[in-house]
Amino acid sequence: MKQLAFVCAIFLLFSFRSTCVTAQIASGFHNPVFGARALAQGNAFVARADDASAIAFNPAGLTQLERPQISLGSCFVLPSVEYHGDGISENMDTDVNIIPNLFFASPILGNKLAAGLGITIPYGLQGEWDDDGFSRYVITDFDLTIININPTITFKPFSFLSIGAGLDYYYADSNQESRIPPLVAGTPEGFRDLEMNGDAFGYNAGILCNINPQHSIGISFRSKADIDFDGELELSGLPAAVTGFERFDSDASTTAAIPEMLSLGYAYRQGNLWSIEADVQWTNWSRFDVLGIDLDPPNPLLGTEIEDVRKWRDTWGFALGGEYKFSEALKARGGYAFHESPVPSETFEPSVPQSSRHALFTGLGYGWGKNVNKWVDLAYGVVFYENRKIDNTVGDALGGPIDGRYDLITHLIAINFNYRF
């Protein structure tokens, strides 16, 4: 077991160092890959939440753990994004994205009180369009990574009811690059690089009601968190004969909101043989409306503020998934999920090339050891996107319209190593 723990720790550390996440799974830039077991069931897990990953899905579920449990894993995301428009075709350059997770949870007073700690990367974007491609005046390279550290405590006041709550600490790191159109005909293009980071606090809470051994209902809520970003905007490669300088740096600051999220689930268990669950989720993406990026000193080309208009919409998501137990050691899983896109056509741009999506998942769990106290969960999923054809004014003023058709598909492979003490 020590060897397994060492391998898992190295695997997780490597994952965090290599992380470049992509928002190709749920709505907005949300990446709910919090464990292979739940993912294999379409993330329909709010009303069962009976392992350490309950910290991410419904903290009230932790009182179901009989012994301390640790889970370490990663999800490998393979997105494909293609653009077709005005006789041009271009593929977004995307790496294999690695999104790790770590959970530890333990009962404290029998099944009355439990606590846990989760470390996840629930939000992010990543990708790269050609430096001389169709979107170069809007975006070329972009990445956003938001890490969440989530301590949790859970109390069971009644035999049928558990209540959990947790603190969310978010750390965010962001980078955006694009080209600057020639300021005067015959002069070269310039470069724009915006690097920012920030942090924020939020909270989460959950309720799990086991109506009887067959039926349960779960409710989970995550609060808004306002991330205060600070960083630097750099303009370079400018024609000095026109502007009087080749490079100009400004301190940049803004505030962006991680939205509220409310999830409701119902689960049915047939003895100890199989279970099925249906979840619905609402996300308040309308908070992602207009980002005002303040510049100090004022930029000679951009002024004192950049106004980034998004006007995103609230979204609904649905998940259905289940698990079948062949034996104590072997379990099979499957699931389906649907998520609306919050991005309206009028503000659609190539760093979030989204449409509403449908996803299918499957997976296995295999355990071994005394009382099956060691096990591994595996999941595979594919996300299909509805057709999205864009005709808006984003980029028009810069001479680089982004109108056209965007085709997307994403494959996911997840693995988690688990140990029950």
Secondary structure, DSSP 4 states (H G I P E B T S, - for coil): -HHHHHHHHHHHHHHHHH------SSSTTB-----HHHHTTTT--TTT--STTHHHH-GGGGGG-SS-EEEEEEEEEEEEEEEEETTEEEE-B---EEEEEEEEEEEEETTTEEEEEEEEEEEEEEEE--TTSTTTTT-SEEEEEEEEEEEEEEEEEETTEEEEEEEEEEEEEEEEEEEE--SSTTSPPEEEEEEEEEEEEEEEEEEEEE-SSSEEEEEEEE--EEEEEEEEEEEES--HHHHS-S-EEEEEEEEEEEPPEEEEEEEEEETTTEEEEEEEEEE-GGG--EEEEEEEEEETTTEEEEEEE-----EEEEEEEEEEESSSSEEEEEEEEEE-----GGG--TTS----EEEEEEEEEEEESGGG-EEEEEEEEEEEE--EEE---TTGGGT----EEEEEEEEEEEEEEEEE-
